[in-house]
Amino acid sequence: MNKQKNKRDDGFEQLIDGEPITMMSNEIFRFKCCDCGLVHKMVIACKDPQEIGFVLERENNRCTKYLPDFSNAKVGDEVWDFIHGDGIVIDIKDKDRLYLPIVVEFKVRGYGRIPLEYSIDGRRNRTDKNPMLFWKSFEIPKNAL
């Protein structure tokens, strides 16, 4: 069991980068990233159940390099949205003044072509924890679910 005592509003314990954490082996340890907002499950298995100590540390250079960056996007670029699929950049507004300068058009069955606005990091609005827009499409492997 994790012995951290700081509970967050969402019910998860607040993990501090680089500070030790303990859990029981062969039990599921659930944690939520502050950056990606995803919940991760981790199990450390060993023959005899025992208390295990470990440290989680974020590698900033590795984390941020996987976030989308549309600062060099151009009209006509092909992009992909997690919900709407393939789209094309149709306009780029003032990136220095607007939070949602990237305008992408999608073909949506039953609605025709719709334009949606995105931030430089692929988010639809300021409250989004995760980007929705990417340079390439991807699939979540079935065995990951």
N, C-alpha and C positions, 0 to 999 in steps of 0.2 A: 504494500500500500504506500502510495506517495505520502511523505510526511510534510510536504509544504502546507502552510496553514492559510495562505492568502487566497480566499475565494473571490472569483470575478463575478460580475453581474450575471453572466451566462451559465454559472454553475461550475465552470472549470476552475482548477487551481491555477493561480498565476505562477508561471515558471519564469525564473530569472536567468537570463543568458549567462552561462558559465558557472552557475551555482549547482552544488550537488543535489541529486534527487535520489530517493530510495523507493524501491517497489519490491514486491514478492515475485520470485521467479515463477514461471508457469501461469501467471495471471495477466490479464489484459490491462495495460496501462494506456489510458486515453488522454490525449492532449490536443489542444486547439492552437494553431499558429496565429500569432497576432497579425502577420502579414497576409497570408493567403486565406485565413478564415476557415480553412478546412480542418476537420477533426481527423486525427491520425490515431491508429491503434498500433501498439507495439507490445510484443511478448518476447521476453528473454527466457529461454528454456534451459533447464539443467536437470540432472537426475534427481537430486534432493531439493524440495522446496526450501528456499532460504531467502533472506533479505539480500537484495542486490543494490549496489550503489552505482550511479552513472552520472554523467554530465552531458547536457545538450548545449551546443554552442552554434550560433548562426554564423555562416560564412557569407558576409554581405556581398562580396564580389561574385559568388556563385548564385545567390538568391536573385539578385537584381538582374543578372544577365539573361534570365529566362523570361522576364517581364517584357511584354511588347513595347516597342518604341516607334511611334509614328511621327517623330519630329521631322523625318525626311520623306514623308509620304508625298506622292504626287497624284494629281488628277489622272485617272485611268488605271491606277494601281489596283491589282486584285487582292482582296482581303477575305477573311472568313469570320463570321460571328457564330458564337456557341449555339444560339437559338435559330438565327435566320439563314445560316449557311453562307454560300458564296455571295460576295458583293463587290461593287466597284466604287472606288473613291470618285465622287463627282464634284466635290468642292472642298477647298481648304480656306477657312476664314482666318482672321488675324490671330495667330497662335499666341501672341504676347498679351492679348487683352481678353480673349474668350477661353472659358474652361472647356467648351466642346467645339473645337474648331474643325474637326474632321467630319465631313458629310459623306456617308456611304449609301448607295442605292442597292436595294435588294428586290428580287422578284419574289413576291409572296402570293402563293396560290389563293385565289379568291379576292385578293386586294390589288393585284397588279404590282406596279413598282412603287416602293416606299423609301423615302430618305430617312436615315437615322443619323444622329450626331454623336460623336465620340470624343473623349479626351485624347491627349497625346499618348497616354498609357493604355488606351483601349477600353476605358470605363464609360458607361452610359450616363452616370451622374456621380456627384460627390460622395454619396453614401454607399456606393458599390464597394465591396471589399475586394472583389476580384475583377480583372478585366474580362470583357466579353468579345473584344475584337482582336484578331490575330493575323499574322501574315500568311500562315499556312493552316489548313485544316488538320485536325487530329482526331483519333478515336480512342476512347477509353477501352483497354483490353477487357474482354468479357470475364477473364479469370481474376480481374482486379475488383470485381463487385461481389 
